[in-house]
Amino acid sequence: MNADLILTTSVPAMIEARETIREKVMGAFVLLNESMGLEKTASMEQYSVLESFMSSGRGYYFTLSNPGESTDSAMKQVDARFWRSLLDQSGIRAFMSARRQEDLDGQISRAATPPFEMDAIKATFADLYEKRTDMMEEGIIDLFRRLSWDYRTNNPLCIGRKIIVSNIINSYGSVSSNTADVLDDLIRILSVYDGKPIPEHRNGMYQAMTEGPMRVRSEVETEYFHMKIYKKGTGHIVFHDKALPLLDQCNRVIARHYPHALAAMDGRD
């Protein structure tokens, strides 16, 4: 695994902080459990209003009667936050397709990540780095699937010189982050085929298409294509001449996944 992937943050420091957090959270729950006992004794009630209050809201449920279980529940939220931070800072997202990022972000939002421990970190990053080529090709396939054949410009056999991408703008009138991620996938694999460094994901198409809060640029220029964005939410892309041989390679990827499509090898339709 490339050690350069984790340069902008200190993993040992994060793990040390996690252990300190766990100790303090456990101590807090022990104190809350003692407070609950005092409440029930003083009120001569069988249930604790303190526990009812602390166990409601935002879907994060725990019990003050079991500090260990409650600490584990709280630490799942901490682990998920630390995983998100590490993935965002490390640069590994540059290798991940939009679909793979969406899957991983879903695990994070559900607090369904592994514990934030060194063995899990090394295994996860090694697996992602090993599969980087497959994930980049996934991005091309996902873009191909998203192309609507309702537009005459789009070619159901390949990615041609001109394509139309839907859902550039979401229902709130701002840039769709999911569509921006798919376009990042396209630029990423074109850069690889062009022998260029993989672009920094934090300065991707979302930033390029956003002019300000709730404002979308009408046109975007990249190294490989020009895109005009319409109010109905479509993006009309015209690839530059230098991108055409690179599209040939993209279309070979599509042909491997969809042999019946017989993707055109000239990428110029």
Secondary structure, DSSP 8 states (H G I E B T S, - for coil): --GGGG-SS-HHHHHHHHHHHHHHHHHHHHHHHHHHHHHHHHHT-SS-HHHHHHT-STT----TT-HHHHHHHHHHHHHHHHHHHHHHHHSGGGGS-HHHHHHHHHHHHTT-S--S-HHHHHHHHHHHHHTHHHHHHHHHHHHHHHS-TTSTTSBTTB--SEEEE--SB-TTSSB-HHHHHHHHHHHHHHHHHTT-----GGGSHHHHHEEETTEE-SEEE-SSEEEEE-TTS-EEEEE-GGGHHHHHHHHHHHHHH-GGG---SS---
